[in-house]
Amino acid sequence: MTSQDNIPPTRAERKQAKRLKRFDNPWMNPKLLWGAGLLLGIIALGIFGRLVWNLDLVFTGSSPLKLPPLGFENLRRQPGVLDHPLGTDGGGRDLLALIIIGAPNTLFVGLLASLIGMSIGIFLGFSAGFLGGRIDDVIRVGADVMITIPPLLILVVFQSAFGDVTLTMMALLIAGFVWQSPTRLIRAQVLSMKQSGYVQMAQLSGASTGHIMFREMMPNLVPYLFGSFIASVTTSIVTAVGLEVLGLGPQRIPTLGRTIYEAINAGALIQNLWWWWGIPTLLLAVIFIGLLLINLGLDEVSNPRLRKLS
């Protein structure tokens, strides 16, 4: 031991050590932070965009038709382009205003559907895994049956029967098809944890079922729940956009899928109006990349071996 080892750390050294320890936290994973940043950027676009941009341009349709984005047209021939930096669609609607409303709406449907689906999955998965017996048989068979039913076909039939739907109705419809995977995952994890020593000790000590489920088991399931939730959000958004591109989503509410449907329906692909369908497609890609990065980050957070390799 050298004489320097006995010197107490200075205040600056303690602060630096504290900062390094903070960044050593697995939840400060770069992939997780980048993914969350992309999704928060979409949410911020919806919140702050409406404060600085006139959203009435979505509904009035009084702007020049098929105006290209700023930088893609001669400003002398297109004087209105400065008022519409992302251009306009075939109905004279401002694309920036459409994006400010539509992108958060698409994310909202995915998050709400997944939240409802996860809640159902957590309840049914815990019930099946912890209680077992006939309850387990009913839930397991029900989940297996629902997985074999093609969700898009059922949603198309439902939408055709009820016509126009709201974003909340659409999220509820999709939630009916995203609860099976979390149910099966949680059931399998609970069945495994029931055999562990700390759960058996809690049972022998007379702990209540609620205490064992939510105080003993739930903390160990958090990484799996987050991962399953992100996967459900991706599935929900893909399903919602698929329905909207088929013309079966909300008819009067702007969403990314609805904008792409209108562009395709108006022949934007063959008229080289790339911005009409390209900009919403790009935002969808940003959302999916954000979800993928969060999923990869969560994998590393829950798996120490992956953390060491990253």
N, C-alpha and C positions, 0 to 999 in steps of 0.2 A: 504494500500500500504506500503510495507516494504522499508527500505532504499536501499536494493539491486536492487529494480526495477528502481531506478534512475541511476544506473551505466550503462554507455553505453557499448555495446558488444565489446569485443576485436576483433582484426583482425582474430585470429584463429576461434573465434566463428562465425564470419560472413562467413568465408570460409566453416565451417561445415554446417551452415544453407543453404548456396548456394548448397552444395552437396546434402543435404537431399531434397531440393526443386527440384533438377534435377531428382532424383529418384522417386519423387512423380508424375512426368509427366506420364499421362496415356499411352503415346507412348513408355515408358520404360517397358511395360508389359513383364514379363518373358517369357510367351508362344510366344509372338510375336518375342522377341529377339532370343529365341532358334530356332524357325522355320526359321527365316531369316538366322541365323548362319548355319543351315544345308544346305540351298540352296546356300549360299555363299561358303560353303565348296566344293560343287559340281562344282561351277564355278571356284573356285581357283584350283581345281584338273585339270580342263581343261587348265587353263592358265599356271600354274607353273609346272604341270606334264610334259608338252611337252618341258620345258626348261631343265629338268634333266633326261628324259627318251627317249630312242631311239624309236620313233614311226614308223620307217621303219619296225619294227618287226611285225606290223599288216599286212603288204603287202607282205613281203618276204616269210613268212611261212617256214623258214629254221631252226627253232628250233626243239628240240625233240618233238615227238607227244605225246599228252595226258599226259603231265608232271603235277603231282599234285602240289599244293601250298607248299610253304616253311613250314616245320614242320609236314607235313602229309606223308612223305616218307623217307625212309632210304637214307641219303645223299651219302653213299658210292655207292649205286646202281644207284642213280640218280644224277650224278655230275652236271648236268646243272640246277638244281633247284635254285641255288643261283643267276643265271642269269635271272630267271623268277620267282620272289617271289609269284605271284598269279597263276603260272602254265601256261600251254599252252592248246590249243584246239586240235581237231582232225586233223586240217590242219597245226599244228606246229606254230600257231600264238600266240604271247605273250598276255595273258589275261590282264595284267596291261596296256599295250599299247592300247588294245581294250577298256578298261574302260576309260582311259584318253580321248580318242576321243569320245566314244559312249555316256557316261553319259551327257556331256554338249550338245551333239547333240540332245538327247531326251528332255532335258530341253529347248533347243532352239525352237524345234517344238512347245512345249506347250506354251511357252511365246509368240512366234510370232503369233500363231493362236489366242490366247486369246487377244493379243493387237489389232489385226485386228478386231476380233469379237466385242470387247468392243467399239472400235471406231465407228463401224457400229451401235451398240446398243445405244450408247450415242446420236448419230445424229438422229436416227429414234425415240428413246424414247422421246427425247426433242421435236422433230417435232410433234409427235402424241399427246403428253400431252399438249403442249403449244398452238399449232395451232388448234387442234381439228377438228371437221367437217369431211369432206370427206377424208382428209389426215389421220386423226386418224383411220377411218374405214379401209382404204386400208392397213395401216401398221399393225393394230391389226389383221385383217384377214390373212394377209401374214405371220405374226409370228405364228399364230395359225395353219395355214396349214403346215408350215415348221416343227413344233414340232411333227405333226402326221406322218411325213415321217421318216422311220428308216434310220438314217445316215449311219450306217455300210453297209447296202445293197447298197446305192448309191455310197459310197466310193469304195466298192469292184468292182462294175460295171465300175466305172471311171478308177480305177487302172488297171483292166483287159484290158480296151480299149487302154490305153496310155502306158502300160508296165512300164518300170523303171521311177521313178520320183526322183526329188531332194528334199532336206529337205524343201526348200522354197515352192515348189509346194505342198508338203504334208501339210504344215502349211496353205496355202491358201485354200486347199480342206476342211480341218477341220474347218477353220474359217467360212465357209459357214453354219456350223451347231451349232455354239456356240453364235450367236448374238441374238437369240430369247429371252433367259432368261434376259440378261441385258436390252433389249428393253422393255420387259413387266415390269420389276422392275422400270426402270427410268420413264416410262410413268405413272405408278401408283403414284410414289412419286411426279412427276411434277403436276399431277392432284390435289393431296392433297395440295401441296404448293401454287397452284394458288389461293386457297381460303384464304390463310393466310393474315394477315393484312399488313405485310411489303411488300409483292408483290403487293397488291392492292394499297398501298401508292406510290410505285414506278411507277405504271402505271398511277395513277392520276397526279403524278408530271411530266409526259411526258418523262420518261426514255425510251430509245430505247429497242427493243426486245432483242438485243444482250446483253445490259447491264443487263437487268432483268435475262436473262438465265444464263449468265456466272459470273456476279458479285453478284447477289442476291441469285440465287438458287443453283448454282454449289457448293459453299463451304459447304452447308448443305448435299449435296449428296456424299461427298468424302468418308465417312466410308462405305456407301452402294456400291460405285463404287469399292473400294478396295476389299470388301468381294465378290462381283460378279466376279471381275477379278481373284481372287484366285480360286474360284469355277470353272471358265472357264479353268484355267490352268490345274486343276485336270482332268476335262472332256477331254480336248485336249490330254493330255498325255495318259490317258486310251485308247482313240480312236486310237492314233498313235501306241501304243504298241500292241493293239489288231490286227491292220492291219499287223504290222510287224511280229507278231507271226504266222499269217496266211500266211506269205510269200509274202505280197502285198505291203510292204514298199520299201524304196530305196534298190536297190540290191547291190550296190558297196560302200555304205557309212556306216561305223560302227555305230550302235545304240544299245541300251540295248535290245530292242525288236528283232532286227535282230540277235543278238548274241544268244538270247534264242531260236529263230526259228532254227538257224543252229544246236544248241545243240540237240533240240528235233528231228530234221530231221536226225541227225547222230546217234540217239539211245543213247544219253548220259544218259538218265534216266535209261535204263535197264543195261547199262554198269557201273553204279555207278561212272560216271564222274561228281560228284555233283558240282564241282567248275565251270564247264563250264556254267551251267545254274544258279547255286546258287548265284554266286557273282553278276552277273547283276540283278538278282531278289532282292538281298539284297540292292543294290543301288537304285532300284526302290522304295523299301519300305522306304528307307531314304528320298527320294524325297517326297513321299506321306505323311510321318509323318511331314516333314517340312511344307508342304502346310496346313496340318490339324492344326498344332500349330499356324501358322500365322492366319488362319481363326478363331480359338478360341480366339486368342489375339485381333483380330480386333473386334470380338463380344463384348469383355470386354471394349475395347476402346470406342466403340460407344454406349455402354449401361452402365450408371453409376451404376445401381443396381447390374449388374454382377461384376463390379469392387469391390464393397463393399463386395460381397460374396467370392471373390477369395482370 
